[in-house]
Amino acid sequence: MQAPDEDGGYESRHFGGLTVAEVAFLLPGSVTLRLTRVQAERKAAFRVVLAQGAITLGVGAAAAAGWGVAAGKSAAWGGGIGMAATLFMVVALFRYPDGAGALRIAWGFYLGQFLKVALSIALLVVAFGAQGVVPLALLVGYVATFAGYWAAPRQPLSRR
């Protein structure tokens, strides 16, 4: 793996102001693109959400196989609540462009975390009150998504 240069980036070529996503599909595999540390961490954060999605599917299928369709749906709803909260936090945390001020980013983090918890509580209250929900399965599905933070590799994605 390549070490970052002094500004936290990696070997780069200029693409006329286009983003990596806009030109990545046009380039041969030998061309190295520049991803800043923030972009790499953003991708790693979305990998956590994807890991939570895989865990949710697994827990929902296991609950459905072991305790019936209602438990499977409840576990999937619980996992979906966990995923929604994490996705909300990821979007709140990384909504600022590279180079944004530290105070602005810090306030965004704290506000995002507060709203993530509020969103989780609100969705859990609604889910527990819904007809036909299996409460234990819902809670297990929700708590299981926390494993997504450990299941997703801690290292950022490849910088290419």
Secondary structure, DSSP 8 states (H G I E B T S, - for coil): -----TTS--S----TT--HHHHGGGS-TT------HHHHHHHHHHHHHHHHHHHHHHHHHHHHHHH-HHHHHHHHHHHHHHHHHHHHHHHHHT-S-TT--HHHHHHHHHHHHHHHHHHHHHHHHHHHHSTT--HHHHHHHHHHGGGHHHHS-SS-----
